[in-house]
Amino acid sequence: MNLITEPNLSAPDDFYEALIDTHRELALAQSHELNAKLVLLLANHIGAQGVLVQALHAARANVLEGSMP
């Protein structure tokens, strides 16, 4: 099984709005905690170690590319 990297959400704007609403009025530490818990819940739902490792590598590469001058 491979990580799906093409757009795959039926309503991406609605999901983004729900994500932002979930973070609303949280302190920065609470927001980080929410993100960590969300990652773990979704990782548990996916369950496939290979897909999860692909996602970790893709996310890290994207962050590193974005931080380049």
N, CA, C and O atoms as a Tripos MOL2 file, in Angstrom:
@<TRIPOS>MOLECULE
protein
  276   275    69     0     0
PROTEIN
NO_CHARGES

@<TRIPOS>ATOM
      1 N           0.8490   -1.1780    0.0000 N.3       1 MET1
      2 CA          0.0000    0.0000    0.0000 C.3       1 MET1
      3 C           0.8930    1.2400    0.0000 C.2       1 MET1
      4 O           1.8930    1.2890    0.7160 O.2       1 MET1
      5 N           0.5310    2.2370   -0.8020 N.am      2 ASN2
      6 CA          1.2890    3.4730   -0.8880 C.3       2 ASN2
      7 C           0.4800    4.6490   -0.3670 C.2       2 ASN2
      8 O          -0.7510    4.6410   -0.3850 O.2       2 ASN2
      9 N           1.1960    5.6490    0.0930 N.am      3 LEU3
     10 CA          0.5970    6.8880    0.5700 C.3       3 LEU3
     11 C          -0.0820    7.6070   -0.5920 C.2       3 LEU3
     12 O           0.5150    7.7640   -1.6570 O.2       3 LEU3
     13 N          -1.3000    8.0360   -0.3980 N.am      4 ILE4
     14 CA         -2.0210    8.8200   -1.4010 C.3       4 ILE4
     15 C          -1.5980   10.2780   -1.2170 C.2       4 ILE4
     16 O          -1.8140   10.8620   -0.1550 O.2       4 ILE4
     17 N          -0.9970   10.8610   -2.2540 N.am      5 THR5
     18 CA         -0.5550   12.2530   -2.1490 C.3       5 THR5
     19 C          -1.3580   13.1870   -3.0540 C.2       5 THR5
     20 O          -1.2210   14.4070   -2.9600 O.2       5 THR5
     21 N          -2.1890   12.6290   -3.9240 N.am      6 GLU6
     22 CA         -3.0630   13.4530   -4.7410 C.3       6 GLU6
     23 C          -4.2570   13.8840   -3.8820 C.2       6 GLU6
     24 O          -4.5990   13.2060   -2.9140 O.2       6 GLU6
     25 N          -4.8980   15.0190   -4.2360 N.am      7 PRO7
     26 CA         -6.0790   15.4410   -3.4800 C.3       7 PRO7
     27 C          -7.0900   14.3010   -3.3710 C.2       7 PRO7
     28 O          -7.4260   13.6630   -4.3690 O.2       7 PRO7
     29 N          -7.5740   14.0500   -2.1450 N.am      8 ASN8
     30 CA         -8.4430   12.9000   -1.9120 C.3       8 ASN8
     31 C          -9.5960   13.2260   -0.9680 C.2       8 ASN8
     32 O         -10.3750   12.3350   -0.6290 O.2       8 ASN8
     33 N          -9.7220   14.4650   -0.5410 N.am      9 LEU9
     34 CA        -10.8180   14.8570    0.3440 C.3       9 LEU9
     35 C         -12.0180   15.2880   -0.4880 C.2       9 LEU9
     36 O         -11.8690   16.0240   -1.4640 O.2       9 LEU9
     37 N         -13.2010   14.8330   -0.1080 N.am     10 SER10
     38 CA        -14.3950   15.2120   -0.8640 C.3      10 SER10
     39 C         -14.7590   16.6810   -0.6540 C.2      10 SER10
     40 O         -15.3550   17.3030   -1.5340 O.2      10 SER10
     41 N         -14.4070   17.2350    0.4990 N.am     11 ALA11
     42 CA        -14.7090   18.6380    0.8020 C.3      11 ALA11
     43 C         -13.5320   19.2390    1.5710 C.2      11 ALA11
     44 O         -13.6330   19.4550    2.7790 O.2      11 ALA11
     45 N         -12.4180   19.5130    0.8870 N.am     12 PRO12
     46 CA        -11.2150   19.9800    1.5890 C.3      12 PRO12
     47 C         -11.4040   21.2930    2.3370 C.2      12 PRO12
     48 O         -10.8530   21.4640    3.4240 O.2      12 PRO12
     49 N         -12.1680   22.2190    1.7790 N.am     13 ASP13
     50 CA        -12.3890   23.4890    2.4580 C.3      13 ASP13
     51 C         -13.1740   23.2950    3.7500 C.2      13 ASP13
     52 O         -12.8950   23.9480    4.7560 O.2      13 ASP13
     53 N         -14.1510   22.4020    3.7200 N.am     14 ASP14
     54 CA        -14.9290   22.1110    4.9250 C.3      14 ASP14
     55 C         -14.0550   21.4740    6.0000 C.2      14 ASP14
     56 O         -14.1760   21.7990    7.1810 O.2      14 ASP14
     57 N         -13.1750   20.5640    5.5840 N.am     15 PHE15
     58 CA        -12.2710   19.9480    6.5560 C.3      15 PHE15
     59 C         -11.3330   20.9870    7.1460 C.2      15 PHE15
     60 O         -11.1220   21.0120    8.3580 O.2      15 PHE15
     61 N         -10.7660   21.8470    6.3030 N.am     16 TYR16
     62 CA         -9.8490   22.8810    6.7940 C.3      16 TYR16
     63 C         -10.5680   23.7920    7.7910 C.2      16 TYR16
     64 O         -10.0100   24.1340    8.8340 O.2      16 TYR16
     65 N         -11.7780   24.1780    7.4800 N.am     17 GLU17
     66 CA        -12.5590   25.0300    8.3900 C.3      17 GLU17
     67 C         -12.7950   24.3200    9.7280 C.2      17 GLU17
     68 O         -12.6700   24.9370   10.7860 O.2      17 GLU17
     69 N         -13.1310   23.0410    9.6870 N.am     18 ALA18
     70 CA        -13.3360   22.2720   10.9230 C.3      18 ALA18
     71 C         -12.0390   22.1700   11.7200 C.2      18 ALA18
     72 O         -12.0550   22.2560   12.9470 O.2      18 ALA18
     73 N         -10.9170   21.9850   11.0240 N.am     19 LEU19
     74 CA         -9.6250   21.9110   11.7050 C.3      19 LEU19
     75 C          -9.2980   23.2300   12.4000 C.2      19 LEU19
     76 O          -8.8840   23.2370   13.5590 O.2      19 LEU19
     77 N          -9.4810   24.3290   11.7060 N.am     20 ILE20
     78 CA         -9.2210   25.6430   12.2970 C.3      20 ILE20
     79 C         -10.1620   25.8920   13.4710 C.2      20 ILE20
     80 O          -9.7320   26.3980   14.5070 O.2      20 ILE20
     81 N         -11.4340   25.5460   13.3260 N.am     21 ASP21
     82 CA        -12.3980   25.7220   14.4140 C.3      21 ASP21
     83 C         -12.0110   24.9000   15.6420 C.2      21 ASP21
     84 O         -12.2120   25.3380   16.7750 O.2      21 ASP21
     85 N         -11.4600   23.7160   15.4180 N.am     22 THR22
     86 CA        -11.0550   22.8570   16.5250 C.3      22 THR22
     87 C          -9.9270   23.4930   17.3300 C.2      22 THR22
     88 O          -9.8280   23.2820   18.5380 O.2      22 THR22
     89 N          -9.0850   24.2640   16.6680 N.am     23 HIS23
     90 CA         -7.9550   24.9330   17.3340 C.3      23 HIS23
     91 C          -8.3390   26.2680   17.9680 C.2      23 HIS23
     92 O          -7.5950   26.8140   18.7820 O.2      23 HIS23
     93 N          -9.4970   26.7820   17.5910 N.am     24 ARG24
     94 CA         -9.9040   28.1180   18.0570 C.3      24 ARG24
     95 C          -9.9240   28.2000   19.5920 C.2      24 ARG24
     96 O         -10.4410   27.3170   20.2760 O.2      24 ARG24
     97 N          -9.3520   29.2760   20.0940 N.am     25 GLU25
     98 CA         -9.3190   29.6060   21.5260 C.3      25 GLU25
     99 C          -8.4430   28.6710   22.3460 C.2      25 GLU25
    100 O          -8.5320   28.6830   23.5740 O.2      25 GLU25
    101 N          -7.6020   27.8610   21.7120 N.am     26 LEU26
    102 CA         -6.6590   27.0380   22.4540 C.3      26 LEU26
    103 C          -5.3470   27.8000   22.6190 C.2      26 LEU26
    104 O          -4.9460   28.5620   21.7390 O.2      26 LEU26
    105 N          -4.6920   27.5900   23.7390 N.am     27 ALA27
    106 CA         -3.3450   28.1100   23.9260 C.3      27 ALA27
    107 C          -2.4130   27.3670   22.9690 C.2      27 ALA27
    108 O          -2.7610   26.2940   22.4770 O.2      27 ALA27
    109 N          -1.2370   27.9270   22.7030 N.am     28 LEU28
    110 CA         -0.3070   27.3010   21.7760 C.3      28 LEU28
    111 C           0.0360   25.8690   22.1850 C.2      28 LEU28
    112 O           0.0690   24.9730   21.3410 O.2      28 LEU28
    113 N           0.2890   25.6530   23.4670 N.am     29 ALA29
    114 CA          0.6160   24.2980   23.9460 C.3      29 ALA29
    115 C          -0.5640   23.3490   23.7330 C.2      29 ALA29
    116 O          -0.3640   22.1890   23.3710 O.2      29 ALA29
    117 N          -1.7790   23.8240   23.9530 N.am     30 GLN30
    118 CA         -2.9610   22.9850   23.7260 C.3      30 GLN30
    119 C          -3.1240   22.6680   22.2420 C.2      30 GLN30
    120 O          -3.5250   21.5610   21.8810 O.2      30 GLN30
    121 N          -2.8160   23.6340   21.3890 N.am     31 SER31
    122 CA         -2.9020   23.4230   19.9520 C.3      31 SER31
    123 C          -1.8960   22.3630   19.4970 C.2      31 SER31
    124 O          -2.2160   21.5050   18.6740 O.2      31 SER31
    125 N          -0.6790   22.4330   20.0400 N.am     32 HIS32
    126 CA          0.3190   21.4120   19.7220 C.3      32 HIS32
    127 C          -0.1250   20.0400   20.2300 C.2      32 HIS32
    128 O           0.0540   19.0330   19.5450 O.2      32 HIS32
    129 N          -0.6990   20.0030   21.4190 N.am     33 GLU33
    130 CA         -1.1800   18.7350   21.9820 C.3      33 GLU33
    131 C          -2.3060   18.1700   21.1210 C.2      33 GLU33
    132 O          -2.3460   16.9670   20.8600 O.2      33 GLU33
    133 N          -3.2150   19.0300   20.6810 N.am     34 LEU34
    134 CA         -4.3100   18.5860   19.8130 C.3      34 LEU34
    135 C          -3.7490   17.9870   18.5220 C.2      34 LEU34
    136 O          -4.2010   16.9290   18.0820 O.2      34 LEU34
    137 N          -2.7650   18.6600   17.9150 N.am     35 ASN35
    138 CA         -2.1590   18.1410   16.6820 C.3      35 ASN35
    139 C          -1.5200   16.7830   16.9140 C.2      35 ASN35
    140 O          -1.6830   15.8740   16.1010 O.2      35 ASN35
    141 N          -0.7950   16.6350   18.0120 N.am     36 ALA36
    142 CA         -0.1460   15.3550   18.3070 C.3      36 ALA36
    143 C          -1.1800   14.2480   18.4930 C.2      36 ALA36
    144 O          -1.0070   13.1400   17.9860 O.2      36 ALA36
    145 N          -2.2430   14.5470   19.2130 N.am     37 LYS37
    146 CA         -3.2830   13.5410   19.4380 C.3      37 LYS37
    147 C          -4.0070   13.1930   18.1410 C.2      37 LYS37
    148 O          -4.3550   12.0350   17.9080 O.2      37 LYS37
    149 N          -4.2290   14.2010   17.3000 N.am     38 LEU38
    150 CA         -4.8700   13.9580   16.0100 C.3      38 LEU38
    151 C          -3.9950   13.0610   15.1360 C.2      38 LEU38
    152 O          -4.4990   12.1400   14.4930 O.2      38 LEU38
    153 N          -2.6950   13.3250   15.1100 N.am     39 VAL39
    154 CA         -1.7670   12.4910   14.3340 C.3      39 VAL39
    155 C          -1.8320   11.0460   14.8190 C.2      39 VAL39
    156 O          -1.9030   10.1210   14.0100 O.2      39 VAL39
    157 N          -1.8080   10.8550   16.1210 N.am     40 LEU40
    158 CA         -1.8360    9.4900   16.6670 C.3      40 LEU40
    159 C          -3.1650    8.7880   16.3900 C.2      40 LEU40
    160 O          -3.1830    7.5950   16.0860 O.2      40 LEU40
    161 N          -4.2710    9.5130   16.4930 N.am     41 LEU41
    162 CA         -5.5750    8.9170   16.1800 C.3      41 LEU41
    163 C          -5.6560    8.4970   14.7090 C.2      41 LEU41
    164 O          -6.1210    7.4020   14.3950 O.2      41 LEU41
    165 N          -5.2000    9.3760   13.8120 N.am     42 LEU42
    166 CA         -5.2490    9.0520   12.3890 C.3      42 LEU42
    167 C          -4.2640    7.9370   12.0340 C.2      42 LEU42
    168 O          -4.5600    7.0880   11.1940 O.2      42 LEU42
    169 N          -3.0880    7.9400   12.6780 N.am     43 ALA43
    170 CA         -2.1210    6.8590   12.4510 C.3      43 ALA43
    171 C          -2.7120    5.5250   12.8780 C.2      43 ALA43
    172 O          -2.5470    4.5190   12.1880 O.2      43 ALA43
    173 N          -3.3950    5.5130   14.0020 N.am     44 ASN44
    174 CA         -4.0460    4.2890   14.4650 C.3      44 ASN44
    175 C          -5.1130    3.8410   13.4720 C.2      44 ASN44
    176 O          -5.2620    2.6470   13.2120 O.2      44 ASN44
    177 N          -5.8500    4.7900   12.9220 N.am     45 HIS45
    178 CA         -6.8910    4.4670   11.9500 C.3      45 HIS45
    179 C          -6.2800    3.8770   10.6750 C.2      45 HIS45
    180 O          -6.8020    2.9030   10.1320 O.2      45 HIS45
    181 N          -5.1860    4.4580   10.2010 N.am     46 ILE46
    182 CA         -4.5140    3.9620    8.9940 C.3      46 ILE46
    183 C          -3.9070    2.5910    9.2560 C.2      46 ILE46
    184 O          -4.1350    1.6410    8.5070 O.2      46 ILE46
    185 N          -3.1400    2.5060   10.3210 N.am     47 GLY47
    186 CA         -2.6210    1.2290   10.7770 C.3      47 GLY47
    187 C          -1.4610    0.6300   10.0020 C.2      47 GLY47
    188 O          -0.7210   -0.1790   10.5630 O.2      47 GLY47
    189 N          -1.2710    0.9830    8.7560 N.am     48 ALA48
    190 CA         -0.2260    0.3840    7.9260 C.3      48 ALA48
    191 C           1.1030    1.1160    8.1390 C.2      48 ALA48
    192 O           1.2600    2.2720    7.7460 O.2      48 ALA48
    193 N           2.0500    0.4230    8.7670 N.am     49 GLN49
    194 CA          3.3360    1.0260    9.1100 C.3      49 GLN49
    195 C           4.0340    1.6310    7.8890 C.2      49 GLN49
    196 O           4.5860    2.7280    7.9780 O.2      49 GLN49
    197 N           4.0180    0.9460    6.7780 N.am     50 GLY50
    198 CA          4.6790    1.4620    5.5820 C.3      50 GLY50
    199 C           4.0960    2.7850    5.1080 C.2      50 GLY50
    200 O           4.8410    3.6950    4.7430 O.2      50 GLY50
    201 N           2.7930    2.8980    5.1120 N.am     51 VAL51
    202 CA          2.1230    4.1360    4.7060 C.3      51 VAL51
    203 C           2.4640    5.2480    5.6920 C.2      51 VAL51
    204 O           2.7140    6.3840    5.2900 O.2      51 VAL51
    205 N           2.4730    4.9230    6.9710 N.am     52 LEU52
    206 CA          2.7780    5.9270    7.9850 C.3      52 LEU52
    207 C           4.2080    6.4480    7.8420 C.2      52 LEU52
    208 O           4.4480    7.6470    7.9890 O.2      52 LEU52
    209 N           5.1540    5.5590    7.5570 N.am     53 VAL53
    210 CA          6.5430    5.9820    7.3720 C.3      53 VAL53
    211 C           6.6560    6.8510    6.1140 C.2      53 VAL53
    212 O           7.3790    7.8470    6.1090 O.2      53 VAL53
    213 N           5.9450    6.4750    5.0580 N.am     54 GLN54
    214 CA          5.9350    7.3130    3.8520 C.3      54 GLN54
    215 C           5.4080    8.7120    4.1710 C.2      54 GLN54
    216 O           5.9550    9.7050    3.6930 O.2      54 GLN54
    217 N           4.3520    8.7910    4.9730 N.am     55 ALA55
    218 CA          3.7670   10.0720    5.3490 C.3      55 ALA55
    219 C           4.7510   10.8970    6.1800 C.2      55 ALA55
    220 O           4.8790   12.1040    5.9720 O.2      55 ALA55
    221 N           5.4400   10.2570    7.1140 N.am     56 LEU56
    222 CA          6.4360   10.9650    7.9220 C.3      56 LEU56
    223 C           7.5290   11.5460    7.0350 C.2      56 LEU56
    224 O           7.8970   12.7110    7.1890 O.2      56 LEU56
    225 N           8.0480   10.7480    6.1120 N.am     57 HIS57
    226 CA          9.1140   11.2090    5.2260 C.3      57 HIS57
    227 C           8.6290   12.3370    4.3210 C.2      57 HIS57
    228 O           9.3460   13.3140    4.1110 O.2      57 HIS57
    229 N           7.4240   12.2090    3.7880 N.am     58 ALA58
    230 CA          6.8760   13.2360    2.9040 C.3      58 ALA58
    231 C           6.6600   14.5480    3.6460 C.2      58 ALA58
    232 O           6.9730   15.6190    3.1260 O.2      58 ALA58
    233 N           6.1290   14.4660    4.8510 N.am     59 ALA59
    234 CA          5.8850   15.6820    5.6310 C.3      59 ALA59
    235 C           7.1960   16.3660    5.9980 C.2      59 ALA59
    236 O           7.3080   17.5880    5.9060 O.2      59 ALA59
    237 N           8.1850   15.5850    6.4120 N.am     60 ARG60
    238 CA          9.4900   16.1610    6.7730 C.3      60 ARG60
    239 C          10.1430   16.8050    5.5510 C.2      60 ARG60
    240 O          10.6590   17.9190    5.6370 O.2      60 ARG60
    241 N          10.1210   16.1110    4.4210 N.am     61 ALA61
    242 CA         10.7150   16.6740    3.1970 C.3      61 ALA61
    243 C          10.0400   17.9800    2.8180 C.2      61 ALA61
    244 O          10.7090   18.9270    2.4030 O.2      61 ALA61
    245 N           8.7160   18.0410    2.9580 N.am     62 ASN62
    246 CA          7.9800   19.2500    2.6240 C.3      62 ASN62
    247 C           8.3700   20.3910    3.5450 C.2      62 ASN62
    248 O           8.5200   21.5250    3.0910 O.2      62 ASN62
    249 N           8.5350   20.1150    4.8270 N.am     63 VAL63
    250 CA          8.9340   21.1510    5.7830 C.3      63 VAL63
    251 C          10.3340   21.6530    5.4560 C.2      63 VAL63
    252 O          10.5800   22.8590    5.4530 O.2      63 VAL63
    253 N          11.2500   20.7310    5.1810 N.am     64 LEU64
    254 CA         12.6270   21.1170    4.8710 C.3      64 LEU64
    255 C          12.7040   21.9220    3.5770 C.2      64 LEU64
    256 O          13.4650   22.8870    3.4950 O.2      64 LEU64
    257 N          11.9310   21.5410    2.5750 N.am     65 GLU65
    258 CA         11.8970   22.2950    1.3180 C.3      65 GLU65
    259 C          11.3590   23.7000    1.5440 C.2      65 GLU65
    260 O          11.8440   24.6640    0.9520 O.2      65 GLU65
    261 N          10.3510   23.8080    2.4080 N.am     66 GLY66
    262 CA          9.7310   25.1080    2.6820 C.3      66 GLY66
    263 C          10.6260   26.0330    3.4870 C.2      66 GLY66
    264 O          10.4330   27.2480    3.4600 O.2      66 GLY66
    265 N          11.5990   25.4880    4.2010 N.am     67 SER67
    266 CA         12.4470   26.3210    5.0410 C.3      67 SER67
    267 C          13.7360   26.7330    4.3500 C.2      67 SER67
    268 O          14.5620   27.4400    4.9280 O.2      67 SER67
    269 N          13.9050   26.2870    3.1070 N.am     68 MET68
    270 CA         15.1050   26.6490    2.3620 C.3      68 MET68
    271 C          15.0350   28.1290    1.9700 C.2      68 MET68
    272 O          13.9630   28.6380    1.6420 O.2      68 MET68
    273 N          16.1800   28.8120    2.0050 N.am     69 PRO69
    274 CA         16.1750   30.2350    1.6040 C.3      69 PRO69
    275 C          15.9070   30.4130    0.1280 C.2      69 PRO69
    276 O          15.8720   31.5420   -0.3620 O.2      69 PRO69
@<TRIPOS>BOND
     1     1     2 1
     2     2     3 1
     3     3     4 2
     4     3     5 am
     5     5     6 1
     6     6     7 1
     7     7     8 2
     8     7     9 am
     9     9    10 1
    10    10    11 1
    11    11    12 2
    12    11    13 am
    13    13    14 1
    14    14    15 1
    15    15    16 2
    16    15    17 am
    17    17    18 1
    18    18    19 1
    19    19    20 2
    20    19    21 am
    21    21    22 1
    22    22    23 1
    23    23    24 2
    24    23    25 am
    25    25    26 1
    26    26    27 1
    27    27    28 2
    28    27    29 am
    29    29    30 1
    30    30    31 1
    31    31    32 2
    32    31    33 am
    33    33    34 1
    34    34    35 1
    35    35    36 2
    36    35    37 am
    37    37    38 1
    38    38    39 1
    39    39    40 2
    40    39    41 am
    41    41    42 1
    42    42    43 1
    43    43    44 2
    44    43    45 am
    45    45    46 1
    46    46    47 1
    47    47    48 2
    48    47    49 am
    49    49    50 1
    50    50    51 1
    51    51    52 2
    52    51    53 am
    53    53    54 1
    54    54    55 1
    55    55    56 2
    56    55    57 am
    57    57    58 1
    58    58    59 1
    59    59    60 2
    60    59    61 am
    61    61    62 1
    62    62    63 1
    63    63    64 2
    64    63    65 am
    65    65    66 1
    66    66    67 1
    67    67    68 2
    68    67    69 am
    69    69    70 1
    70    70    71 1
    71    71    72 2
    72    71    73 am
    73    73    74 1
    74    74    75 1
    75    75    76 2
    76    75    77 am
    77    77    78 1
    78    78    79 1
    79    79    80 2
    80    79    81 am
    81    81    82 1
    82    82    83 1
    83    83    84 2
    84    83    85 am
    85    85    86 1
    86    86    87 1
    87    87    88 2
    88    87    89 am
    89    89    90 1
    90    90    91 1
    91    91    92 2
    92    91    93 am
    93    93    94 1
    94    94    95 1
    95    95    96 2
    96    95    97 am
    97    97    98 1
    98    98    99 1
    99    99   100 2
   100    99   101 am
   101   101   102 1
   102   102   103 1
   103   103   104 2
   104   103   105 am
   105   105   106 1
   106   106   107 1
   107   107   108 2
   108   107   109 am
   109   109   110 1
   110   110   111 1
   111   111   112 2
   112   111   113 am
   113   113   114 1
   114   114   115 1
   115   115   116 2
   116   115   117 am
   117   117   118 1
   118   118   119 1
   119   119   120 2
   120   119   121 am
   121   121   122 1
   122   122   123 1
   123   123   124 2
   124   123   125 am
   125   125   126 1
   126   126   127 1
   127   127   128 2
   128   127   129 am
   129   129   130 1
   130   130   131 1
   131   131   132 2
   132   131   133 am
   133   133   134 1
   134   134   135 1
   135   135   136 2
   136   135   137 am
   137   137   138 1
   138   138   139 1
   139   139   140 2
   140   139   141 am
   141   141   142 1
   142   142   143 1
   143   143   144 2
   144   143   145 am
   145   145   146 1
   146   146   147 1
   147   147   148 2
   148   147   149 am
   149   149   150 1
   150   150   151 1
   151   151   152 2
   152   151   153 am
   153   153   154 1
   154   154   155 1
   155   155   156 2
   156   155   157 am
   157   157   158 1
   158   158   159 1
   159   159   160 2
   160   159   161 am
   161   161   162 1
   162   162   163 1
   163   163   164 2
   164   163   165 am
   165   165   166 1
   166   166   167 1
   167   167   168 2
   168   167   169 am
   169   169   170 1
   170   170   171 1
   171   171   172 2
   172   171   173 am
   173   173   174 1
   174   174   175 1
   175   175   176 2
   176   175   177 am
   177   177   178 1
   178   178   179 1
   179   179   180 2
   180   179   181 am
   181   181   182 1
   182   182   183 1
   183   183   184 2
   184   183   185 am
   185   185   186 1
   186   186   187 1
   187   187   188 2
   188   187   189 am
   189   189   190 1
   190   190   191 1
   191   191   192 2
   192   191   193 am
   193   193   194 1
   194   194   195 1
   195   195   196 2
   196   195   197 am
   197   197   198 1
   198   198   199 1
   199   199   200 2
   200   199   201 am
   201   201   202 1
   202   202   203 1
   203   203   204 2
   204   203   205 am
   205   205   206 1
   206   206   207 1
   207   207   208 2
   208   207   209 am
   209   209   210 1
   210   210   211 1
   211   211   212 2
   212   211   213 am
   213   213   214 1
   214   214   215 1
   215   215   216 2
   216   215   217 am
   217   217   218 1
   218   218   219 1
   219   219   220 2
   220   219   221 am
   221   221   222 1
   222   222   223 1
   223   223   224 2
   224   223   225 am
   225   225   226 1
   226   226   227 1
   227   227   228 2
   228   227   229 am
   229   229   230 1
   230   230   231 1
   231   231   232 2
   232   231   233 am
   233   233   234 1
   234   234   235 1
   235   235   236 2
   236   235   237 am
   237   237   238 1
   238   238   239 1
   239   239   240 2
   240   239   241 am
   241   241   242 1
   242   242   243 1
   243   243   244 2
   244   243   245 am
   245   245   246 1
   246   246   247 1
   247   247   248 2
   248   247   249 am
   249   249   250 1
   250   250   251 1
   251   251   252 2
   252   251   253 am
   253   253   254 1
   254   254   255 1
   255   255   256 2
   256   255   257 am
   257   257   258 1
   258   258   259 1
   259   259   260 2
   260   259   261 am
   261   261   262 1
   262   262   263 1
   263   263   264 2
   264   263   265 am
   265   265   266 1
   266   266   267 1
   267   267   268 2
   268   267   269 am
   269   269   270 1
   270   270   271 1
   271   271   272 2
   272   271   273 am
   273   273   274 1
   274   274   275 1
   275   275   276 2
@<TRIPOS>SUBSTRUCTURE
     1 MET1         2 RESIDUE 1 A MET
     2 ASN2         6 RESIDUE 1 A ASN
     3 LEU3        10 RESIDUE 1 A LEU
     4 ILE4        14 RESIDUE 1 A ILE
     5 THR5        18 RESIDUE 1 A THR
     6 GLU6        22 RESIDUE 1 A GLU
     7 PRO7        26 RESIDUE 1 A PRO
     8 ASN8        30 RESIDUE 1 A ASN
     9 LEU9        34 RESIDUE 1 A LEU
    10 SER10       38 RESIDUE 1 A SER
    11 ALA11       42 RESIDUE 1 A ALA
    12 PRO12       46 RESIDUE 1 A PRO
    13 ASP13       50 RESIDUE 1 A ASP
    14 ASP14       54 RESIDUE 1 A ASP
    15 PHE15       58 RESIDUE 1 A PHE
    16 TYR16       62 RESIDUE 1 A TYR
    17 GLU17       66 RESIDUE 1 A GLU
    18 ALA18       70 RESIDUE 1 A ALA
    19 LEU19       74 RESIDUE 1 A LEU
    20 ILE20       78 RESIDUE 1 A ILE
    21 ASP21       82 RESIDUE 1 A ASP
    22 THR22       86 RESIDUE 1 A THR
    23 HIS23       90 RESIDUE 1 A HIS
    24 ARG24       94 RESIDUE 1 A ARG
    25 GLU25       98 RESIDUE 1 A GLU
    26 LEU26      102 RESIDUE 1 A LEU
    27 ALA27      106 RESIDUE 1 A ALA
    28 LEU28      110 RESIDUE 1 A LEU
    29 ALA29      114 RESIDUE 1 A ALA
    30 GLN30      118 RESIDUE 1 A GLN
    31 SER31      122 RESIDUE 1 A SER
    32 HIS32      126 RESIDUE 1 A HIS
    33 GLU33      130 RESIDUE 1 A GLU
    34 LEU34      134 RESIDUE 1 A LEU
    35 ASN35      138 RESIDUE 1 A ASN
    36 ALA36      142 RESIDUE 1 A ALA
    37 LYS37      146 RESIDUE 1 A LYS
    38 LEU38      150 RESIDUE 1 A LEU
    39 VAL39      154 RESIDUE 1 A VAL
    40 LEU40      158 RESIDUE 1 A LEU
    41 LEU41      162 RESIDUE 1 A LEU
    42 LEU42      166 RESIDUE 1 A LEU
    43 ALA43      170 RESIDUE 1 A ALA
    44 ASN44      174 RESIDUE 1 A ASN
    45 HIS45      178 RESIDUE 1 A HIS
    46 ILE46      182 RESIDUE 1 A ILE
    47 GLY47      186 RESIDUE 1 A GLY
    48 ALA48      190 RESIDUE 1 A ALA
    49 GLN49      194 RESIDUE 1 A GLN
    50 GLY50      198 RESIDUE 1 A GLY
    51 VAL51      202 RESIDUE 1 A VAL
    52 LEU52      206 RESIDUE 1 A LEU
    53 VAL53      210 RESIDUE 1 A VAL
    54 GLN54      214 RESIDUE 1 A GLN
    55 ALA55      218 RESIDUE 1 A ALA
    56 LEU56      222 RESIDUE 1 A LEU
    57 HIS57      226 RESIDUE 1 A HIS
    58 ALA58      230 RESIDUE 1 A ALA
    59 ALA59      234 RESIDUE 1 A ALA
    60 ARG60      238 RESIDUE 1 A ARG
    61 ALA61      242 RESIDUE 1 A ALA
    62 ASN62      246 RESIDUE 1 A ASN
    63 VAL63      250 RESIDUE 1 A VAL
    64 LEU64      254 RESIDUE 1 A LEU
    65 GLU65      258 RESIDUE 1 A GLU
    66 GLY66      262 RESIDUE 1 A GLY
    67 SER67      266 RESIDUE 1 A SER
    68 MET68      270 RESIDUE 1 A MET
    69 PRO69      274 RESIDUE 1 A PRO
